[in-house]
């Protein structure tokens, strides 16, 4: 599955960069685990910290509360990308 060009849908370059990074991250880190994630209703706990470290979590929380500078719809972009990647690669 190829990455989608979000600019065709009115998003800017920053959203495209976040989407691309989330797509690559999910492909590299989550795709190999998909069978177990689906079969066992499991998600590796250490992945939450790693996803936070690369800026994929906390995007809907204000910076004043410790999140990254990214805001919605960036958070939605990250969530949708990870979910779509998981379901399309199984």
VENVEN-V643008 format. One record per residue. N is the residue number from 0. RES is the residue in three letters. NEAR is the number of other ideal C-beta (glycine too) atoms within 8 Angstrom. Layout:
BEGIN
N&RES&NEAR ; N&RES&NEAR
END
This chain:
BEGIN
0&UNK&4 ; 1&UNK&3 ; 2&UNK&6 ; 3&UNK&7 ; 4&UNK&6 ; 5&UNK&10 ; 6&UNK&9 ; 7&UNK&5 ; 8&UNK&6 ; 9&UNK&3 ; 10&UNK&10 ; 11&UNK&6 ; 12&UNK&6 ; 13&UNK&7 ; 14&UNK&12 ; 15&UNK&12 ; 16&UNK&8 ; 17&UNK&13 ; 18&UNK&15 ; 19&UNK&9 ; 20&UNK&11 ; 21&UNK&14 ; 22&UNK&11 ; 23&UNK&8 ; 24&UNK&13 ; 25&UNK&13 ; 26&UNK&10 ; 27&UNK&7 ; 28&UNK&10 ; 29&UNK&14 ; 30&UNK&11 ; 31&UNK&5 ; 32&UNK&9 ; 33&UNK&11 ; 34&UNK&7 ; 35&UNK&8 ; 36&UNK&12 ; 37&UNK&8 ; 38&UNK&6 ; 39&UNK&6 ; 40&UNK&5 ; 41&UNK&6 ; 42&UNK&6 ; 43&UNK&6 ; 44&UNK&5 ; 45&UNK&6 ; 46&UNK&10 ; 47&UNK&9 ; 48&UNK&7 ; 49&UNK&9 ; 50&UNK&10 ; 51&UNK&10 ; 52&UNK&6 ; 53&UNK&8 ; 54&UNK&11 ; 55&UNK&11 ; 56&UNK&8 ; 57&UNK&9 ; 58&UNK&14 ; 59&UNK&7 ; 60&UNK&7 ; 61&UNK&5 ; 62&UNK&7 ; 63&UNK&4 ; 64&UNK&6 ; 65&UNK&6 ; 66&UNK&11 ; 67&UNK&7 ; 68&UNK&5 ; 69&UNK&9 ; 70&UNK&7 ; 71&UNK&7 ; 72&UNK&7 ; 73&UNK&12 ; 74&UNK&11 ; 75&UNK&8 ; 76&UNK&14 ; 77&UNK&14 ; 78&UNK&8 ; 79&UNK&8 ; 80&UNK&12 ; 81&UNK&13 ; 82&UNK&8 ; 83&UNK&8 ; 84&UNK&15 ; 85&UNK&13 ; 86&UNK&7 ; 87&UNK&7 ; 88&UNK&9 ; 89&UNK&7
END
